[in-house]
Amino acid sequence: MALTSLSGLLDVEAVEYPIGRNPACFLPFSRWGSSLTLQTDALPVGGEQLRVYYTRLHTLDASSSTVPEHLEDTAALGAAAYAALAWASFAANRVNLGGEDTARRYRVWGNERLEAFQLALGRAAARRGVRVRRMYPEGDSAPRHLRVRGA
């Protein structure tokens, strides 16, 4: 299956087939470049649909953004961190109105913001949606222990 129609594709998270079941049925798959291969004997036949869950690049410009509103502050935090670190590198060995310690202060501030940004990204990733798991191992009647994360 070709993935070329998925603009900005970063990674495929899961493939659901058939769609609309409760619980959802996720298939094992492999990806090579822009090709997706389903690793199952029950392949969709003509006209049947499957659902591909994927991550993609966000766009952000002066007039629009695809960054979810609840992550805008996180994106701004990351931008500030990287901007400060870039300025620290630029300010090294230059005359600065802030004094000879300016580059170090930008570097320290940028590293603090970068650490906070990475923590915020980790929290956002932990809340992220799709996880492919099997409820029961094949051949077992029921699991002895069931642990659900992030629910």
N, C-alpha and C positions, 0 to 999 in steps of 0.2 A: 504494500500500500504506500503510495507516495504522500509525503508530508509537505510538498512544496507550496500548497495553498495556505499553510499556517504561517502567516507573516510574523517575523521577529521570534521565531521558535528558538527556545533555549534547550528545553528538555521535555521528554514525554514522561508524565507521572504515572498514568494508568490508562487502561483501555477497558471500557465497559461493553459487554455483549452477552446476551441480548440486553437492550436497554429497557428500563421500566420495571425491572424485577425488584422485589423487596424480600430479602436484602439484595443489593446490587451484585451483579456477577462480573468480577474483574478477571481478565485473561492475562496469562503470562505473555510477554512479548520481548522482542529484541529490536534495537534500532541501529542502523548503520547509515550515517549521513542523513539523507532525506528519505530513507526507506524504512518502513515499519513492518516487521514480520510477526504475525501472530503465531504463538507456539501452542497450537491446539488442533485437534481433529475437527472440531465443530466450527468451520469457517462460515462467515456470512455468505449467503447466496444472493443473486441479483435482486436489488431493491431493498435488501435489509440494511438497517443502519446500525452503526456502532458509535460510541461516544469516546473521544480521545480527550483526556485531561492533560494539559500541557502548561508549561511556564513560557512566558515570552517577555521580551524587552518592553519597558514602559517608554512612553514618549512624554516629554515635558518641554514646553516652549512658552512664549509670552502669552499665548491665547488659550492654550488647552493643556490638559494633563490626564494621563491614564493612571497616575499613582492614586491608590485609594486614599480617601480623605483621612482615615485613621493612621496612615503611614506618612503623611506629608511632613510632620514634625521630624520623623526619623530620617527622611530624605534630606531635609534641611540641616539636621545635625551632621550627617555624613558629608554633605557639601561643605559645611563650615570647617569640619576637621581637615579635609583634604586641601581646602584653600589655605588654611593656616599653615599646614605642613609645607605646601608649595611656597608660600611667602617666606617661611623660615629658611628654606633652601636658597631662595633668591636674595634674602637680606644678609646672608652670611658674607663676611668680609667686605661689607659696604658701610659707608657712613650713613647712620640712621638718626633721625631726630629723637628717637626713643632711647638713645644711648647705645653703648656697646653690648648690652645684654639683650637687645631686641630680638635677635634671631633665636636665642635660647628660649625666651619667654613665649614666642610664637610656637616653637617646637613643643614645649611642655604643654601649652594650652591645646594645641592640635592633637597631641597624643592622648590627652585626657578626653577630648571630644571623640576621638577615634575609638577609644575603649568603650565609651558610652554608646556610640553608634553600633558597634559590634554586639554589645549586650542587647540593644533594642532589636537588632536583626535576628538574634537568637530567639528572643521572645516571640517575634512575629512568625518565625519559621515553626516554632513549637505549636502555634495555633493553626497552622496551615492545614488545609483540608484533607485531601485524599491519601489514604494509606492502603496499600494492597496487602491483605492478609487472608489466610484461610482459617475458617472457623474450626474445622475439624481436620486432623490429619487423615489422609486416605486410609480406609480400612478400620479406623477407630470409630466406635459408636458415639463417644462423647469425650470432650476434653476433661482432664482431671483438674486443671487449673486454668482459669481464663483471666487474663490481665488486659485491661483496656486503658490505653494512654490517650490523653488529650480529649476525652469525652466530657 
